Amino acid sequence: MDIKRIAAGLLALALVTGGTALPMARDGGIRVISAAAEGSADYEYSELDDGTVSIVKYLGTEADIKIPDEIDGKKVTSIGEKAFYNMNSLTSVEIPEGVTEICNSAFDNCKLLREVILPGTLKTIGDSAFTWCLNMGSIYLPDGLESIGASAFSDCYSLNEVRMPEGVKTIGEQAFMNCYGLADITLPKGITEISEKMFFNCKSLKSIVIPDGVTAIGNHAFYYCISLSDVMIAGSVKDIGTFSFSKATSLGLKIYCVKGSAAAAYADDIGLDYVYMNDLIPEVTFEKGDESVELKWEESFGAEKYGVYGLQNGSWKKIAEVDTPYYLLEKLKPGAEYQVAVSAIICGKEYTDVEKAITVTPNEKAVPAYPVPEEVQYNEVYHQFRVKWSAVPDAQQYGIAVKLAGKWKVQAYTNAKTTTFTSPKLKPGDKYQMVICAKVNGEWDTSNISGRAFTVTIK
């Protein structure tokens, strides 16, 4: 593989030839290019077999770098081994779309590097790619990433946030060793192993979920994680190193595991507290609403989602699956009783116990003490209106009153079963202030009569 060097010093060579660009010259296997794309002269690069290029070395001195996506018309697809090694002036770097690989030690020992923008095309981060980047506070790993090498982010003391995509399949040994600030990280479901010393001496790490599909936890994986208090270990884990959690029990480390699993046996052997996952099914409470009930529960550690079940015709049926510790049941019959239960989905398994089901009921339907107008219809041909109102329990009769000359006067009556009234033919544009009253237990209810009055305008 030839190495191509682009340097400003080539200007002198161009002058010797009268300013004419020279063809590529070969010297000891290195091809020297006399002209380069604008903004590319700070890079050495090698041409790959597919015609794309890999950055071999950065020759510039800028603190904030945006790597070009092309050099001399060739796509940049790789950041080569030690390309930016030991660049203590570098504070930020943006890697272009099209790059699929960051090779071993590419940014090793860039102690002032704070910000790294990675492309969505990235597939691989090599061994020690960002080790000793002491000032890196966070890293957003793209969705297409598949592999993280050994010690890739080790000794990044300030690293406190890692966005880990689901597609990652391998994470090497010591990948996050000595990341003192890392308090929380979500592991991808595609990995099968927690490598040796992966989180060694991550002093701020508080909790972690080992996802379903992982079969082994390497030795010293969580050694000296002194803040670790809660660890969820999926039932797929069959092998746990003897010292995987050594020196990580100062806060009373608790293991959440499947009954009869390797994790349960491990916790029992070394004297750690443990909780079975089926004991994490939440206790549900509720708040009544009008034709609704809001279910609420405490979040269960490690739960990915919750299932909401209802008893329908003697069978339990799933109503919804949510990732929040609450759910609103709507369109319920006022005053009716409903049986509901909530499950916890943890490490890909659903844990349900209908013995924890509760009976809920929404508010009784609010019944007005007096008739409430529900609809007014107008007939523009005959200049009439028709009003419909709500029924009042135990009403014996209804009276339709109109305010005339400052006084309320009843214009018509209906029986208890009739909750509509159609006016006679009236004059278009006239307005009438009206009210509907109910007679209950022999008495007319005229309470709040002015407050519940309504106006109709003849059309």
LOVORO-717018 format. One record per residue (C-alpha): x, y, z. Coordinates in pm, whole numbers, padded with zeros to 5 digits, always signed. Example, Ala and Ser with C-alpha at 12.3 -4.5 7.8 and 13.67 -1.06 7.14 Angstrom:
BEGIN
+01230-00450+00780/+01367-00106+00714/
***
This chain:
BEGIN
+00000+00000+00000/+00155+00336-00111/+00158+00635+00122/+00081+00975-00025/+00204+01291+00144/+00048+01628+00076/+00257+01920+00201/+00285+02290+00143/+00659+02244+00087/+00582+02110-00259/+00547+02470-00373/+00925+02491-00402/+00928+02188-00630/+00658+02346-00846/+00873+02658-00885/+01170+02453-01010/+00951+02317-01287/+00823+02656-01384/+00500+02623-01193/+00384+02318-01389/+00233+02041-01179/+00458+01736-01176/+00330+01382-01214/+00344+01159-00906/+00704+01079-00817/+00810+00763-00639/+01074+00769-00371/+01123+00471-00144/+00763+00358-00194/+00622+00707-00117/+00441+00892-00391/+00466+01271-00364/+00178+01477-00503/+00259+01825-00620/-00099+01956-00603/-00377+01874-00355/-00741+01952-00295/-00804+02270-00100/-00806+02203+00273/-00636+01865+00235/-00270+01965+00254/-00250+01891+00626/-00294+01517+00579/-00086+01218+00485/-00296+00937+00350/-00275+00591+00200/-00480+00459-00087/-00683+00147-00010/-00755-00142-00244/-01103-00012-00325/-00969+00327-00437/-01070+00509-00119/-00818+00650+00127/-00721+00622+00490/-00588+00920+00686/-00237+00822+00796/-00124+01134+00975/-00239+01487+01050/+00032+01743+00982/-00150+02058+01091/-00178+02240+01421/-00547+02338+01438/-00732+02272+01764/-01071+02224+01596/-01064+01995+01294/-01321+01898+01034/-01171+01610+00838/-01250+01635+00464/-01468+01366+00308/-01244+01359+00000/-00874+01408-00067/-00758+01449-00424/-01096+01329-00545/-01083+01009-00341/-01331+00925-00066/-01200+00912+00291/-01324+00588+00451/-01076+00523+00731/-00892+00705+01009/-00566+00515+01023/-00365+00380+01313/-00220+00658+01531/-00329+00919+01275/-00383+01177+01552/-00178+01010+01822/-00053+01232+02105/-00196+01553+01955/-00230+01750+02275/-00353+02063+02097/-00662+01893+01951/-00990+01993+02123/-01259+01888+01873/-01285+01676+01562/-01564+01604+01314/-01525+01285+01114/-01706+01289+00777/-01982+01065+00650/-01835+00777+00453/-01579+00682+00716/-01647+00326+00830/-01344+00260+01049/-01142+00435+01319/-00826+00228+01356/-00621+00139+01663/-00492+00433+01868/-00620+00683+01610/-00682+00949+01878/-00480+00790+02158/-00350+01038+02418/-00529+01345+02277/-00561+01476+02630/-00746+01801+02548/-00997+01644+02308/-01345+01735+02433/-01581+01683+02140/-01595+01411+01876/-01864+01399+01606/-01886+01054+01452/-02047+00970+01115/-02352+00751+01075/-02148+00528+00843/-01906+00422+01117/-01889+00044+01174/-01574-00013+01378/-01383+00165+01654/-01041+00006+01699/-00836-00081+02005/-00731+00220+02217/-00889+00452+01958/-00971+00719+02218/-00775+00604+02521/-00633+00878+02743/-00867+01145+02601/-00887+01290+02949/-01129+01577+02873/-01389+01392+02666/-01717+01434+02855/-01960+01251+02628/-01969+01044+02311/-02264+00977+02080/-02205+00646+01907/-02395+00616+01575/-02665+00358+01507/-02458+00170+01248/-02171+00095+01485/-02102-00278+01527/-01771-00315+01711/-01583-00133+01989/-01222-00241+02038/-01029-00319+02352/-00944-00013+02563/-01127+00203+02308/-01229+00459+02573/-01013+00353+02866/-00871+00623+03092/-01117+00884+02965/-01148+01019+03317/-01413+01283+03237/-01641+01062+03028/-01983+01071+03193/-02225+00998+02908/-02216+00732+02638/-02499+00687+02390/-02473+00318+02300/-02664+00199+01989/-02851-00133+01981/-02651-00265+01685/-02318-00305+01867/-02224-00674+01878/-01879-00673+02042/-01714-00457+02308/-01351-00538+02381/-01167-00585+02708/-01106-00274+02919/-01321-00071+02676/-01429+00174+02951/-01168+00100+03217/-01091+00394+03448/-01377+00609+03317/-01421+00766+03658/-01716+00990+03565/-01933+00726+03396/-02243+00687+03615/-02485+00518+03376/-02472+00326+03048/-02722+00113+02858/-02567-00198+02707/-02685-00312+02362/-02893-00628+02334/-02671-00773+02062/-02360-00839+02272/-02289-01187+02405/-02012-01116+02655/-01908-00860+02914/-01536-00866+02851/-01266-00870+03118/-01216-00536+03290/-01474-00370+03064/-01578-00129+03344/-01278-00178+03573/-01250+00109+03824/-01552+00302+03694/-01597+00461+04034/-01919+00652+03957/-02112+00369+03791/-02433+00323+03992/-02633+00059+03811/-02627-00158+03502/-02845-00410+03320/-02675-00712+03162/-02914-00783+02872/-03059-01112+02758/-02820-01285+02519/-02507-01224+02723/-02362-01558+02831/-02051-01457+03028/-01923-01178+03252/-01546-01160+03241/-01312-01145+03538/-01271-00802+03697/-01543-00663+03463/-01676-00439+03743/-01376-00447+03975/-01360-00144+04207/-01689+00005+04084/-01739+00137+04434/-02069+00322+04364/-02240+00021+04210/-02563-00062+04393/-02793-00240+04145/-02703-00497+03878/-02959-00677+03664/-02824-01005+03519/-03026-01184+03253/-03094-01555+03281/-02884-01618+02969/-02564-01554+03168/-02402-01889+03250/-02053-01787+03358/-01944-01509+03596/-01577-01455+03678/-01475-01503+04039/-01358-01142+04072/-01611-00979+03834/-01756-00765+04116/-01465-00758+04361/-01421-00432+04551/-01765-00322+04423/-01978-00402+04724/-01922-00102+04949/-02278+00031+04896/-02447-00303+04951/-02455-00426+04593/-02782-00597+04502/-02817-00849+04218/-03145-00882+04027/-03168-01224+03866/-03380-01518+03755/-03458-01784+04012/-03223-02080+03971/-02984-01887+03745/-02605-01866+03751/-02638-01510+03880/-02847-01626+04175/-02591-01893+04259/-02305-01643+04225/-02474-01390+04455/-02545-01662+04707/-02186-01789+04695/-02023-01454+04765/-02290-01327+05005/-02457-01059+04794/-02821-00959+04833/-03035-01065+04539/-03390-01018+04417/-03573-01243+04174/-03710-01069+03865/-04062-01204+03918/-04065-01006+04244/-04037-00684+04043/-04397-00693+03920/-04528-00350+04023/-04798-00273+04276/-05066-00066+04102/-05273+00223+04235/-05526+00438+04050/-05702+00772+04038/-06062+00808+03929/-06163+01030+03639/-06481+01097+03447/-06529+00784+03237/-06158+00709+03293/-05907+00572+03542/-05535+00653+03555/-05324+00356+03663/-04996+00435+03841/-04705+00228+03973/-04346+00260+04086/-04085+00191+03819/-03923-00151+03846/-03544-00156+03815/-03440-00288+03475/-03793-00294+03330/-03792-00217+02959/-04170-00192+02931/-04490-00269+03117/-04793-00466+03002/-05142-00346+03100/-05403-00624+03123/-05778-00622+03170/-06017-00904+03259/-06264-00936+02971/-06530-01207+02962/-06338-01417+03211/-06001-01394+03027/-05701-01168+03079/-05621-00966+02768/-05336-00723+02708/-05473-00373+02660/-05144-00192+02603/-04765-00206+02634/-04602+00109+02765/-04259+00233+02875/-04398+00473+03137/-04511+00395+03495/-04869+00507+03426/-05153+00440+03184/-05495+00602+03126/-05795+00373+03079/-06059+00567+02887/-06420+00533+02769/-06524+00344+03080/-06878+00314+03201/-06942+00549+03492/-06956+00365+03821/-06870+00024+03667/-06596-00200+03810/-06297-00324+03609/-06018-00566+03702/-05672-00472+03578/-05315-00594+03626/-04970-00469+03520/-04675-00687+03416/-04303-00602+03396/-04096-00680+03086/-03736-00733+03200/-03444-00858+02993/-03684-00957+02718/-03906-01167+02948/-04255-01072+03069/-04339-01131+03434/-04709-01134+03521/-04902-01210+03839/-05280-01164+03820/-05291-01216+04194/-05175-00854+04207/-05473-00738+04000/-05682-00456+04139/-06042-00346+04087/-06089+00006+03956/-06395+00217+03891/-06436+00562+03732/-06640+00842+03879/-07014+00812+03881/-07165+01016+03600/-07228+01368+03721/-07601+01438+03712/-07706+01805+03698/-07960+01921+03951/-08148+02099+03673/-08199+02053+03298/-07900+02153+03084/-07954+02252+02719/-07772+02000+02499/-07868+02115+02150/-08058+02395+01977/-08169+02344+01615/-08307+02617+01386/-08553+02599+01096/-08490+02894+00866/-08793+02817+00648/-09053+02829+00923/-08849+03051+01160/-08871+02803+01447/-08622+02647+01689/-08609+02316+01871/-08427+02277+02203/-08318+01953+02368/-08207+01926+02733/-08066+01670+02975/-08305+01464+03185/-08327+01521+03560/-08377+01213+03783/-08725+01194+03938/-08851+01490+03732/-09233+01498+03712/-09260+01777+03456/-09056+02036+03268/-09136+02402+03214/-09001+02617+02930/-08974+02978+03049/-08892+03299+02859/-08787+03630+03008/-09036+03894+02901/-09033+04252+03029/-08779+04152+03292/-08983+03864+03428/-08964+03488+03373/-09286+03349+03227/-09357+02982+03151/-09460+02941+02787/-09502+02564+02772/-09484+02240+02972/-09373+01886+02884/-09412+01560+03068/-09125+01381+03246/-09036+01171+02942/-09019+01458+02696/-08692+01655+02696/-08749+01859+02376/-08951+02164+02284/-09033+02312+01941/-09131+02677+01926/-09416+02824+01725/-09340+03031+01412/-09156+03348+01518/-09007+03664+01368/-08656+03629+01218/-08387+03816+01414/-08577+03820+01743/-08384+03706+02047/-08522+03523+02348/-08361+03452+02683/-08481+03113+02800/-08448+02859+03080/-08571+02504+03139/-08694+02413+03487/-08783+02075+03635/-09056+01990+03882/-08929+01738+04139/-09128+01617+04441/-09399+01864+04361/-09164+02165+04365/-09027+02366+04073/-08647+02400+04090/-08569+02764+04005/-08221+02768+04162/-07953+02968+03973/-08215+03049+03712/-08031+03350+03567/-07695+03169+03568/-07825+02880+03358/-08031+03083+03115/-07946+03066+02744/-08033+03279+02441/-08182+03179+02106/-08191+03399+01797/-08464+03325+01542/-08338+03258+01189/
***
